[in-house]
Amino acid sequence: MRVLMFGWEFPPHITGGLGTACFGMTKGLAKNDVEVLFVVPRAYGDEDQTNIRLLNASDVTIDIDHEKDRSYWERVQYMEIGSNIIPYVGPEEFLKYKDGYSTVEHFNRTGSVFARNYQFSGKYGMNLMEEVARYALIGSSIATKYDFDVIHAHDWLTYSAGIAAKETTGKPLVVHMHATEFDRSGENINTDVYAIERRGMEAADRVITVSNLTRNIVIEKYGIDPAKVVTVHNAVEPNDKPKSEYERSGLDAKVVTFLGRITYQKGPEYYIEAAYKIHQVDPSIHFVMAGTGDMLEKMIRRVAQLGMGSHFHFTGFLKGEAVDQMFAMTDVFVMPSISEPFGIVPLEAMRLNVPVVISKQSGVSEVVKHALKVDFWDINGLADAIYGLCHYKPLADCFKDEGKDEVDSLKWELAAKKIKAVYESVV
C-alpha cells in the first residue's frame, strides 16, 4: 500500500510534537509494509528518508495561466491570522506578525502565492496563510504526479491540500486530528480555523483522533459522524541510551521540569503556583520551564513576583537530544495541561525513568497507568503529587520502574498497524 501524506514539519526541523509523531508514525507504517510519500512545505536535505520518500513542495511549479492549475485555486480558502494559528513563535515575534499582517484578504492573482516558483519557509510565521494556500495548490498538483492508494493529512494546515488532492484524483482521504481549535483556545476559538477543521473532517472518509478525549470533541463540537471517527493513540520512539550516560544537573537538589509550549493550553500558570506552594515548604527544590510561547513573559514576571528567581529556570525551546538531556537531569516531570489531545512528552520522560505527574484532562492519561493524575486546576493536588515524588523514594522508584516498562510497550509499530487498518477500510 502507498500513502500520499501531507505534513507541515519533519525531523530534525520541528517546532512541536506533530513532527515527532509523524516521524514515529512513518517508521511504524514502514514496518507494516506501507510506503509513504511525505509532502512537506520545505525540505532541507538532512531529513531521515530511510522509511519515507520526502517530497519538497518548494520544488513544485505552478502556472496559474493554465486552466488545470487555475482550477486548483478554486479549492483554496483564506482566513484571518491569530495567535493560536502560529503557536510556536515567541510573544515578541507574534506582536510583529499581528501588527503587520492581520488578514490575507489583499491577495490576488499577481501575488507571490501564484508565482511559478515558490520557496516555503515551512515555519509558523508572518506568511503562514499564504503558505497554507500555496500548499493546497501544490497538494492538488502533486496528487496527479504520483501513484498512491490513500491520502493522509495531518492537522488543519494540511487539510485543504488533502481535500484538493481527493477532489483531483478521487482517492480516499484520511485526516488526522492531533489538536482541535478548542484545545488551543478553549471556548474563545478562531472561527476560521474551526471552519477549516470541520470542512476537512466532513470531506474525509475517515478521521483519526489521537485520544478518546479528542474523539468526543470532534463528534460533539464539530458534528462529525461518530461512525467515521477512529481513535489511535500515539506512541513514543524507544531510547536505548541509559540515563547514566547523560550529564546530571550539577545541583545537589531535586529538579522538577515542565517542558512544552508556554501557552494557555499547557497550563503553565498552574505549574508555577504549585511550585510556589512547594517552595514554601522545601526551598531546595529547583523548577524548570522549558519551551516558548505567548505566555512566556507573563510566566517570567510571575516567578519574579513570587521571589523564586534563584530556584526557577527558563531554558527556551528544546528539541532532539536536548530533550533527553533535560530529562536525565529531572527528578519529576509535570504536564498540567488544560486540554491535551494526547501528550507525547510524558512518554519521553518515562522512557528515561522519570516519574510523571499529568492532568486528567489529557489523552495520554487514557493509556498510562503508572503516572500520578490530577485535575489541572487542582494546585494543591498538583503540589502534593510533585512533593510526594520528590520526597518518598519508594513511591518514586515504583513509578520509575513500572512506568519505564509500561512506556516501552507503547510502540509506533502497533499504532501504525491500527492506522493501516483505517486505510484498508476506505480503499
HELIX and SHEET records of a PDB file:
HELIX    1   1 GLY A   17  LYS A   31  1                                  15    
HELIX    2   2 ALA A   57  ASP A   59  5                                   3    
HELIX    3   3 GLU A   67  TRP A   73  1                                   7    
HELIX    4   4 PRO A   91  GLY A  100  1                                  10    
HELIX    5   5 SER A  112  PHE A  114  5                                   3    
HELIX    6   6 LEU A  128  ILE A  142  1                                  15    
HELIX    7   7 ASP A  155  THR A  169  1                                  15    
HELIX    8   8 GLU A  181  SER A  185  1                                   5    
HELIX    9   9 THR A  191  ALA A  203  1                                  13    
HELIX   10  10 ASN A  212  TYR A  222  1                                  11    
HELIX   11  11 PRO A  226  LYS A  228  5                                   3    
HELIX   12  12 LYS A  243  GLU A  245  5                                   3    
HELIX   13  13 TYR A  264  LYS A  266  5                                   3    
HELIX   14  14 PRO A  268  VAL A  281  1                                  14    
HELIX   15  15 LEU A  296  GLN A  305  1                                  10    
HELIX   16  16 GLY A  309  HIS A  311  5                                   3    
HELIX   17  17 GLU A  321  ALA A  328  1                                   8    
HELIX   18  18 VAL A  345  MET A  350  1                                   6    
HELIX   19  19 GLY A  363  GLU A  366  5                                   4    
HELIX   20  20 ILE A  379  HIS A  391  1                                  13    
HELIX   21  21 LYS A  393  ASP A  408  1                                  16    
HELIX   22  22 TRP A  412  VAL A  426  1                                  15    
SHEET    1   A 7 ILE A  52  ASN A  56  0                                        
SHEET    2   A 7 GLU A  35  VAL A  40  1                                        
SHEET    3   A 7 ARG A   2  PHE A   6  1                                        
SHEET    4   A 7 VAL A 150  HIS A 154  1                                        
SHEET    5   A 7 LEU A 173  MET A 177  1                                        
SHEET    6   A 7 ARG A 206  THR A 209  1                                        
SHEET    7   A 7 VAL A 229  THR A 231  1                                        
SHEET    1   B 6 PHE A 312  GLY A 316  0                                        
SHEET    2   B 6 HIS A 286  ALA A 290  1                                        
SHEET    3   B 6 VAL A 255  LEU A 259  1                                        
SHEET    4   B 6 VAL A 332  MET A 335  1                                        
SHEET    5   B 6 VAL A 356  SER A 359  1                                        
SHEET    6   B 6 LEU A 372  VAL A 374  1                                        
END                                                                             
